[in-house]
Amino acid sequence: MDSLKSVWLGLILAASVGTCCAQPVPEPAPPRAPAWAYPVLPSTAPPAVPDDGVKHTLAGSRQAFTRAELFDLFTAHDWFPESHPPMPAVVVRGRPPEVRACGMCHYPNGQGRPENAALAGLPAAYIVQQMQDYKAGLRRSAAAHAGPHLRMVAAATHVSDEEVQAAAAYFAAQPYRPWITVVEADQVPLTQVVTGSMWAAMPGTAREPIGQRIVEVPQDLGLTELRDPRSGFMAYVPPGSVSRGRQIALQGEGAVLACVSCHGPDLKGLDPIPPLAGRSAQYLYRQLNDMRLGVRAGPGAAAMRGFIGQLSPQDMMAVVAYAASLPP
């Protein structure tokens, strides 16, 4: 009888210990810099597209450039110089060794690419403020080692106020044109990081689930490698993202103000608050994430942080998907 009691007591104790210790396992925190949003060219990647010495051309342009010329960080080679006013010296040539040509990365027309900002049509005062934030250490990145970010910090540290003002006025005067095509999809192309720290679709027709990410790639990688200022990007987003983002942007979410209350109807901006419509979804996500983490902490970012902190990463993806889907 005593042995039977001992057995029952042991079972009860074991059950109670199991119950006490079976705590819910918390979900892992999202990464500070998710790889899909912060592409970094691996150290094992081959060098930039090799120069074959051939002068390449684009339909409709009278210009011709080698690949080496197109990858020169201190010259913004311009396929269509007649399509915009003359570029300021800092935009077209920069100032070696620290200040790269603004138009090289952001394009002479300011359209930019997913790894950097589209400057066309931004308020000049906003551009000036961002350069001041970079210089003061108030605008950093969750992927602090990423090449585009490091180059911006170097430029902001060494550029003169006069050069910043000239570049800001030039890009603010350029119209931002439709550039991003947003597509909701369950399956997306396999991708790899290519020169410029951006994602590109791999050759072939292989697909994989999109999961919880945005996949933004050139519409035509060959034209993008030639820095064609007319060849834009595809942004694949999870199904339902655009409608979910529309709800948050137009109506808000809990204590989160509707995005349109500050960024204006159709998210086209209210000077000096920047426009969001039609801009790169990956770029916009990085900015929200950096503000949420506090690594981007300039005056505007500080005001945004409290609201963004109440949105999930999925909510942020939805908001930027909706913004990118709008006509600029």
DOLOMAR-289888 format. One record per atom (N, C-alpha, C): x, y, z negated; residue in one letter. Coordinates in steps of 0.2 Angstrom, whole numbers, plus 5000, padded with zeros to 4 digits. Layout:
N
XYZA
...
end
This chain:
328
500449945000M
500050005000M
500450065000M
501050064996D
501450124996D
501850135002D
501950075005S
502350085012S
501850115017S
501150095017L
500750125022L
500650195020L
500650215014K
500550295013K
501150325015K
501750295015S
502350335017S
502350345025S
502050285028V
501950295035V
501550355037V
500950355034W
500450405036W
500750475034W
501150485028L
501450545026L
501950565032L
502350515034G
502850535039G
502550565045G
501950525048L
501650555054L
501350625053L
501050635047I
500750705046I
501350755046I
501850745043L
502450785043L
502750805050L
502750745053A
503050755060A
502550795064A
501950785064A
501450825067A
501450895066A
501450905059S
501450975057S
502151015059S
502650975059V
503351015061V
503251025069V
502950975072G
502950985080G
502451045081G
501951055077T
501451105078T
501751175077T
502151175071C
502551235069C
503051265074C
503351215077C
503951225082C
503751235089C
503151215091A
502951225098A
502651295099A
503151335099Q
503051405101Q
502951415108Q
502551465111P
502551475118P
503151495120P
503351475126V
504051495129V
503851555133V
504251615131P
504151675135P
504351665142P
504051705147E
504251705153E
504851745154E
505351725158P
505951765159P
505851835162P
506151875159A
506051945161A
506351955168A
505951995172P
506152005179P
506852035179P
507252015184P
507952045185P
507952115186P
508452145183R
508452225183R
508552245191R
508952205195A
509052225202A
508852165206A
508252155207P
508052095211P
508452095218P
508752035220A
509152035226A
508752055232A
508052045232W
507652055238W
507652135239W
507652175234A
507652245234A
508252285234A
508752245232Y
509452275231Y
509952235235Y
509952235242P
510352185246P
511052215245P
511552165244V
512252185243V
512652145248V
513052165252L
513452135257L
513952085253L
513952025254P
514351985250P
515151995252P
515551975247S
516251985249S
516551945254S
516151885255T
516351835260T
516051845267T
515751905267A
515351915274A
515951935279A
515851925285P
516351945290P
516352015291P
516852045294P
516852115295P
516252145299P
516252205300A
515652235304A
515752215311A
515152225315V
515152195321V
515852215325V
516252165327P
516852185330P
516752225337P
517252275337D
517252315343D
517552285349D
517152285355D
517352245361D
517652295366D
517752365364G
517952415368G
517552435373G
516952405373V
516452425379V
516052485376V
515952535381K
515452595380K
514752565380K
514352565375H
513652545375H
513252605377H
512652585380T
512152635381T
511452615379T
511052665378L
510352655377L
509852685382L
509352655383A
508852675388A
508652745386A
508652795391G
508452865390G
508952905387G
509552885386S
510052925383S
510652935388S
510952995388R
511453005393R
512152985389R
512152965383Q
512752955379Q
512952885380Q
513652875378A
513852805378A
514452805372A
514352745368F
514852745362F
515052675362F
515652665359T
515852595357T
515652585350T
515652515348R
515452495342R
515852525336R
516552535338A
516952565333A
516752645332A
516552675337E
516352745336E
515652745332E
515252695333L
514552695330L
514652685322L
515152645321F
515252635314F
515752675310F
515952735313D
516352785310D
515952825305D
516152815299L
515752845293L
515852925293L
516352955297F
516453025297F
516253055303F
515853025307T
515553055313T
514853025315T
514353065315A
513653045317A
513553045324A
513752995328H
513652995335H
512952995336H
512753035341D
512053055342D
511853035349D
511352985349W
511152965356W
510653015359W
510353065355F
509853105358F
509953175355F
510553205357P
510653275354P
510153325356P
509853315362E
509353365364E
508753365360E
508653315356S
507953305353S
507953345346S
508453385344H
508453415338H
508853475338H
508853525333P
509353575333P
510053555331P
510553595333P
511253575331P
511353555324P
511653495323M
511753475316M
512353515312M
512253535306P
512753565302P
513353525302P
513953555301A
514553515301A
514553455296A
514253465290V
514353415285V
513853355287V
513353365291V
512953315294V
513253275300V
513553305304V
513853275310V
514553245308V
514953275304R
515653255303R
515853235296R
515453265291G
515653255284G
516253295283G
516653275277R
517253305276R
517753245272R
518153215276P
518553165273P
518953185268P
519153145263P
519053075263P
518353055259P
518053095255E
517553075251E
516853085254E
516753135258V
516053155260V
515953135267V
515553075267R
515453045274R
514953095278R
514853085284A
514453115288A
513653095286A
513253145284C
512653135282C
512253095287C
512353115294G
511953095299G
512153025301G
512752995299M
512952935301M
512452885297M
512352885291C
511952835287C
511252855288C
511052915288H
510352935288H
510052955295H
510552945300Y
510352955307Y
510353035308Y
510553055314P
510453125316P
509753155315P
509253115316N
508553135315N
508253125308N
508653095304G
508453095297G
508053035295G
507952985300Q
507452935299Q
507652885294Q
508352875293G
508652825288G
508552755290G
508752715285R
508652645285R
508452615278R
508252555277P
508052535271P
508552535265P
509152535267E
509752545262E
509852615260E
509552665263N
509652735261N
508952765262N
508952835261A
508352875261A
508252895268A
507552905270A
507352935275A
507353015273A
507753055276L
507753125274L
507353165278L
507153145284A
506753185288A
506053205284A
505953275284G
505253295281G
505253295274G
505753285270L
505753295263L
505853365262L
505553395256P
505653465254P
506453475253P
506653535256A
507353555255A
507553555248A
507153585243A
507253585236A
507353525233A
506953475235Y
506953405233Y
507653375234Y
507853385241I
508553355243I
509053385238I
509053445238V
509553485234V
509553455226V
508953445224Q
508953425217Q
509253355216Q
509153305221Q
509353245221Q
510153245221Q
510453285225M
511153285225M
511453315219M
511053355215Q
511253385209Q
511253325204Q
510753285204D
510653225200D
511153175201D
511353165207Y
511953115208Y
512553145205Y
512653205206K
513353235203K
513353235196K
512753245193A
512753245185A
512653175182A
512653125186G
512553055183G
511853045181G
511353075184L
510753065182L
510353025187L
510653015193R
510352965198R
510852915199R
510752855196R
511152795197R
510652745200R
510952685200S
510652625203S
510652565199S
510152525199A
510152465195A
510752415198A
510852425204A
511452385207A
511952445208A
512352455203A
512852515203A
513352505208A
513552435209H
514052425214H
513952425221H
513252435223A
513052435230A
513452495234A
513652475240G
514052525244G
513652585245G
513052585247P
512652655249P
512652695243P
512552665237H
512452705231H
513152735229H
513652695230L
514352725228L
514552785233L
514352775239R
514552825244R
514152895243R
513552885240M
513152945239M
513452985232M
513652945227V
513952975222V
514553005223V
515052975228A
515653015230A
515453075234A
514953075238A
514853135242A
514553185238A
514153175233A
513853225229A
514353255224A
514853215222T
515353245218T
515853295221T
515953285228H
516453325231H
516153375236H
515453365238V
515153415243V
515053485240V
515053535244S
514953605241S
514253615241S
514053665237D
513353685237D
513153715243D
513553745247E
513353775254E
513253715258E
513653665258E
513553605262E
512853575261E
512753565254V
512153535252V
511553575255V
511553635254Q
510953685256Q
510853675264Q
511453675268A
511353665275A
511053605277A
511353545274A
511053485276A
510353475274A
510153505268A
509453495265A
508953535270A
509153595272A
508753635277A
508653605283A
509253575286Y
509153535292Y
508753475292Y
508753435287F
508353375287F
507653385285F
507553435281A
506853455279A
506453485285A
506853505290A
506453535296A
506353485302A
506653415301Q
506553365305Q
505853325304Q
505453315309P
504853285307P
504953205306P
504653175301Y
504753105300Y
504253065304Y
504453025308R
504052985313R
503852915311R
503352885313P
503152815311P
503752775312P
503952735307W
504552695307W
504552625304W
504052615299I
503952555296I
503252525298I
503252455300T
502652425301T
502552375296T
502052375292V
501852335286V
501452275288V
501652215287V
501252155289V
501152115282V
500552095281E
500452045275E
500551975278E
500951935274A
501151865277A
501251825271A
501051755272D
501251705267D
501951685269D
502151675275Q
502751655278Q
503151705281Q
503851705280V
504251765283V
504851735286V
505251765290P
505851745293P
506351735287P
506851685289L
507351675284L
507851735286L
508151765280T
508551825281T
509251815278T
509651865280Q
510351875278Q
510551945277Q
510951965273V
511252035272V
511752045277V
511652095281V
512152115286V
512452185285V
512952195289T
513352265288T
512852315287T
512952365282G
512552415281G
512152395274G
512252335272S
511852315266S
511052315267S
510852285272M
510152275273M
510052205275M
509452185274W
509152125276W
509052125284W
509152065287A
509052055294A
508751985295A
508351975300A
508051905301A
508651865304A
508651805302M
509151755305M
508951735311M
509351715316P
509151685322P
508751625322P
508251615326G
507851555326G
507151575323G
506751525323T
506051535321T
505851505314T
506351485310A
506251455303A
505951505299A
505451485295R
505051525290R
505151495283R
504951545278E
504951525271E
504451565268E
504151535262P
503651575258P
503951645256P
503451695256I
503751755254I
503751765247I
503351725243G
503351735236G
503251805233G
503551825228Q
503451895225Q
504051935227Q
503951965233R
504552005236R
504252045242R
504652085244I
504552125251I
505152105255I
505052085261V
505552065266V
505552125272V
506052165272E
506052215277E
506652205281E
506552205288V
507052185292V
506952235299V
507552245302P
507452275309P
506952245314P
506652285317Q
506152255323Q
506652225328Q
507152255329D
507652235334D
508352245332D
508652195329L
509352195326L
509852225331L
509852205337G
510352225342G
510252305342G
509652335343L
509652405343L
509752435337L
509652405331T
509852435325T
510552445324T
510952385326E
511652385326E
511952445330E
511552465335L
511852515340L
511552585337L
511252585331R
510952645328R
510452685332R
510052645335D
509552675340D
509052705335D
508952775335P
508552815331P
507752805332P
507652765337R
506952745339R
506652685337R
507152635335S
506952565333S
506952555326S
506252545324G
506152545317G
506152475313G
505752465308F
505852405304F
505152375302F
505152315301M
504552275299M
504652265291M
504052275288A
504052265281A
503552205279A
503752145278Y
503252095276Y
503152095269Y
502452095267V
502252105260V
501752045258V
501752025252P
501251975250P
500551985252P
500151945254P
499451955255P
499051985250P
498652035251G
498252075246G
498652135244G
499252145245S
499652195243S
499352265244S
499152275251V
498952345253V
498352365249V
497852315249S
497252335245S
497352355238S
497752315235R
497952325228R
498252385227R
498752405231G
499152465231G
498652525232G
498152515237R
497752575238R
497352585232R
497152535228Q
496752555222Q
497152585217Q
497752575216I
498152605211I
498352675213I
498552685220A
498752745222A
498152795222A
497552775224L
496952825224L
496552825218L
496552775213Q
496152775207Q
496552775201Q
497252755201G
497652745195G
497452675192G
497852665187E
497752605183E
497852615176E
497352605172G
497352615165G
497552695164G
498152695160A
498452765159A
498852795164A
498952755170V
499352775175V
498952815180V
499152875181L
498852925186L
498852895193L
498352915196A
498352905204A
498852935207A
499252895211C
499852925215C
499652995218C
499052995221V
498853055225V
498753115221V
498753105215S
498653165211S
499253215211S
499853185212C
500453215212C
500753225219C
500753165223H
501053155229H
500553185235H
499953205233G
499553235238G
499053185242G
498553205245P
498153165249P
498553125254P
498353065255D
498753015259D
499453015258D
499653035252L
500353025250L
500853065254L
500653115257K
501053155262K
501453205258K
501453215251G
501853255247G
501553325246G
501753355241L
501553425239L
502253455236L
502453495241D
503153525239D
503153555232D
503653535228P
504253505230P
504253425229P
503653405227I
503553325226I
503553295233I
503953245234P
504153215241P
503553175243P
503553165250P
503053125253P
503253045252P
502753005252L
502852935252L
502652895258L
502152925261A
501852895267A
502352875272A
502252805274G
502652785280G
503452775279G
503652775272R
504352775271R
504452695269R
505152675269S
505352605268S
505052585261S
504752525262A
504452495256A
504952475251A
505552445254Q
506052415249Q
506352475246Q
506552535250Y
506852595247Y
506352615241Y
505752625243L
505252655238L
505252605231L
505252545232Y
505252495226Y
505852505222Y
506452515225R
507052525222R
507052595217R
506752645220Q
506652705216Q
506252695210Q
505652665211L
505252655206L
505552605200L
505952555202N
506252515198N
506852555194N
507152595198D
507752635194D
507452685189D
506852715191M
506552755186M
506252715180M
506052665181R
505752625176R
506252605171R
506852585174L
507452565170L
507752625166L
507652685169G
507952745166G
508652755169G
508852715174V
509552735177V
509452795182V
508852805185R
508752865188R
508352905183R
508652965181A
508353005176A
508353075177A
508353095183G
508253165184G
507653195182G
507453265183P
506853285180P
506253255183P
506253245189G
505653205192G
505553135190G
506153105190A
506153035187A
505853025180A
506153075176A
505953065169A
505153075168A
504853115172A
504153125172A
503753065174A
504053025179M
503752965182M
503852905177M
504352905173R
504552845170R
503952815165R
503652855162G
503052835157G
502552805161G
502352825167F
501852795171F
502052725174F
502652725176I
502952665180I
502952605175I
503152625169G
503252575164G
502652535162G
502052555164Q
501452525163Q
501252485169Q
501652485174L
501452445180L
501952375180L
501652325182S
502052265183S
502452265189S
502952225190P
503352225197P
502852215202P
502352175201Q
501952155207Q
501552215209Q
501352255203D
500952315205D
501352365209D
502052375207M
502452415210M
502552395218M
502652335219M
502652305226M
502052325230M
501452325226A
500852335230A
500752415231A
500952455227V
500952525228V
501452545234V
502052525234V
502452545239V
502252505246V
501952455246A
501652425252A
501152465255A
500752495251Y
500152535253Y
500452605256Y
500952625252A
501252695254A
501552685261A
501952625262A
502352615268A
501852605274A
501252585272S
500752565278S
500452625280S
500452685277L
500152745279L
500552785285L
500152815289P
500452855294P
500852915291P
501452935293P
501752985289P
501453055291P
end
